[in-house]
Amino acid sequence: MQALKKTFNFLASYGLACVLFILLFLLTFLGTLYQVDHGLFAAQKKYFESIVLVHQAFGFLPIPLPGGYLVMSLLFINLLLGGFLRLREGWVKMGVAITHFGMCMLIAGSYITFRESFGGHLTINEGETQSEFVSYHEWEVVVTDVSRPDAALEYLIQEASFARFTGESEGTFNFGDLPFTLKLSRFSRNTALKKSSGTGGPPTVDGYYLEPQPEERDDESNDAGAYIQVLPTQGEAKPGLLWGQARKPFSVVLDGRTFTFELRKRRFPLSFALRLDKFTFERHPGTMMAKVYRSSVTKIEGGVEEAIEITMNEPLRHLGYTFYQSSYGPPNAKPGDRMYSVLAVVRNPADQVPLYSCLVIALGMVAHFLLALFRYLKRETRKSS
Amino acid sequence: MKTLRTLSISILLTIFVLTSLSALAQDAPAAASAPAKLLRTQAWDKEAVGLFESLAIQEGGRIKPLKTYADVLLLKLNGRRSCRDAQEAKLDGTQWLMDCLFFPDSARQYKMFLIENSDVLVDLGLSYTKRRDRYSYDDLVAARTLLMDRARTYSSIEAPLRRLGQTQLINLATNMMDFESLTHALDVVRMRLDLRDTGPFSALAAGTGPQPVSALFPKAAEFSVALQALRQGQAQDPGHAAAMRALNPLGEAVDSASTLSFIAPPATDATSEWRSLGSLAGQLFGGQTPPADEAAVFSTFEALADAAPTPAVFTEKARALHTALAVRAQVRGEYRAIGLEVLYHKADLVYYSLCFYVLCFLGVAASWVRPKSLLLYRSDLFLLALPTVLLAIAIAMRCTIRLRPPVTTLYETILFVVWSAIVVCLFIEWIQRNKLGLSMGAILGMIGLFLANKYEVMEGEDTMPSMVAVLNTNFWLGTHVTTITIGYAAGLLAGALSHAFVFGKLFRVDKKVAGYYRPLDRVVYGVLCFSLLFSIVGTILGGIWANESWGRFWGWDPKENGALLICLWQLTILHAVRGRYIRDYGLHLASVFGAVVVAFSWFGVNQLGVGLHSYGFTSGISKALLIFYSIECVVMALGVLAWGLDRGPRAENPTEGNLA
């Protein structure tokens, strides 16, 4: 019992809070500077979404540090227990307790966002209708039996299932009703397609091979690649290359049926569709500075159409998805050209948690500080009188 | 009807064709004689200046008074909003601009190109007397070709790799071009075209001789046909060379006259783009006659240019022009804030606030010498409150002009930070009445507004610019930006107050009286709490805004991280005080470091040049920031030194039972 109490006191202590704040301060500072040379995606992975990391101070001195994930998890526990401790101190500390619970809400919301949210972009031409969006980062392998009348039937393997098959390690995938097995290997998030010079080196397919490249600062610029082998139930294995930038998919004919294999950014189907009626881009008169981006869309759901405007700061929220005005094109469009709009799509179950957390935190802090100030003023007045 | 953009392209093409043709016209004789110099001989009439400063123009995407444009341009060239003419008489921005427009030869003599470093002149092979000095256009024009060549060369070097002198030379080249385009902006209304014996254009000639450009407007269709004939003709055709001599200056004048857009389109017009004199005259090249009312404005400008040497007539014409232009803008509802903006610049409340803060500082210094003088104390309070009210009025005027919340640009953050910090200082003084808030308010007001002025000069741009699309929301600007800025202000104020502790300890101020340090501890703790409240709420509001515009609450963007750093550092301090890990020295040293964190978050992250907050990127303040960081490090080191020297018993937890 004593040990339990000690552990509780340690986890709820001011000392632990200070250490965690300083560690998070350090991680935030280092992660910010790291972005300048390595980009946001890499900084986020290394400093904020990690358990532990090694920071290279001055480029040569390795310093092990706990990652943001670990620090924030401990901070959550510290805040929660600290909040309960303050509750025990009576109504005077009620504001602090409320603030602590508000912060816990915020961190819990961030955790839900980190684990559960996903998103991508929906790029849509004027006059076009779309009912799926594409991931910015995740890849997937899609197998399609194009000889079937309903070629839309696709078999999918998500990146999480094959990301570990880098180098020589291979993963085997079966699809119950398909007459073959797939083997994937040498997956890399960034590759270049090269023509074989002849001897040695990685295996080639039709005189080409995939060479892994260092990942780009901007993750969207990476072109993933993998080696594939189609192993029919009977007959010879058919090797191929899957590459994110391939102009046409790798295809195999088996028993008179044609199958295509493609590595592409993951797609998410929607239960409704959006049609872009018009994209408006206004500049401040006489300048090149953007004033307004606006997508006039029609939401089509169950045969019912609804006109909606999506602009910066005014997204469309529907069925848990949020659609934001993100980009547009073509870049040098002239008046009258057909425009396209890029809508960022996010599904985040904790979308509104920060708002509620903010209200709770503000309430707690205002209550606490005002109370403290009034008590102080009262004391001063008593002293002077 | 062609759009203005298409029209301007056609003008450029026409000018290009004409220029090419003129190169072929080998037999074209040189210009007959140099035109008479346009020199001002009398001072500007006050009424005329008043009319000009409140003329509305469209520039940088917004409607503003000519005074704003003139002041900002002169500030960029000269480092201040005024200059001296050849007779050493002082000119404000509008008078200088009027000289550039109507008496360009006078303006070329004014020493208003500020060259910070004489190395630029050495680079151009020009002589100099002082390292930092001002030069006239006439002083520099001999090296113009070399200047432009050098500027082109230096521009090809990546900005971070350029030497300071190279950047200054590029700026000088830009400033010279801006000045040149201004001095030629009214050439199109000054010029007279003699189209006699100009081949296809002869039919457009006025019987008696040269004619103003506006006389050609009714004959735009014939002008276009003649232009076509000129294009298709040969250099040897009769009148070809004469036509080229007449039309080339017109093309150049049309181009230069596009600098200033004075003419609001009709209220019914779909476009919101205002017209310049160049765009009106340019319609000739497309064979179009400008609408009668716009042509009339053009003619008024011609009459005005003619009347420039006669002040009485000039003022009368200026009155007519002002009425015509103002009515056009009023019909569109675009003249709403012109008067107020002129008043804002003329009242110069920010400058007067700075003067009062300096006076207040002197008063406070005097009151330390005569601590018991109630009169001095009260006048100091007045001298702190008055400029704070003036600053509030200035901020309110800016809000009314722009119909925006108080903080939308980095310049406005400085004004608002200073104002908020001083309001907190007044509150501290109201509670404690020990001159702490008074002294700190005077110092912060003085330093803050001095820096605001420096920042404005360094940027040399309109401080009320158009907003990028993502900032086009008053709700989030009013909540997130205002809140976080108050957080910055209080964080900096806490750091500044802790300086009083460090220097007090170092110089043994008030050592034997307990009434100096304990209240200071409490005030710093209280201000940190205040700052934390606004920083945390402001940071989370920023996240909620990001969730509304970019689709994520938190993206570890440098600006977001900067705000988080402030929150984390202040949380560390407050928890360390509560846990008694730090006492008075620790609190104040950490609070001084907090000011460094605020500066990094406010300006430092903008220097990194990465992230989504690209509208806030700045350059050119790295040196100032480094100086600030260094000074604060020295202050912290001095604090540690004082700590070592202070061998007295440790103060009790400064905040226990009081504010925490």
Interface residues (C-beta under 8 A of the other chain):
Chain A: S13 Y14 G15 A17 C18 F21 I22 L24 F25 T28 F29 G31 T32 L33 Q35 V36 L40 A43 Q44 Y47 F48 L106 G109 S110 T113 G119 R283 H284 P285 G286 T287 M289 A290 K291 V292 Y293 M312 N313 E314 P315 T322 Y324 S326 P335 A344 V345 V346 N348 D351 P354 L355 S357 C358 I361 A362 M365 V366 F369 A372 L373 Y376 L377 R379 E380
Chain B: T3 Q58 E59 G60 G61 R62 S261 T271 S272 E273 W274 I431 S466 M467 V468 A469 V470 N472 T473 W476 R522 G526 C529 F530 L532 L533 I536 V537 I540 L541 G543 I544 W545 N547 E548 S549 W550 G551 R552 F553 W554 G555 W556 D557 P558 N561 G562 L564 L565 L568 W569 L571 T572 H575 A576 R578 G579 Y581 V605 L608 G609 V610 G611 N658 L659 A660
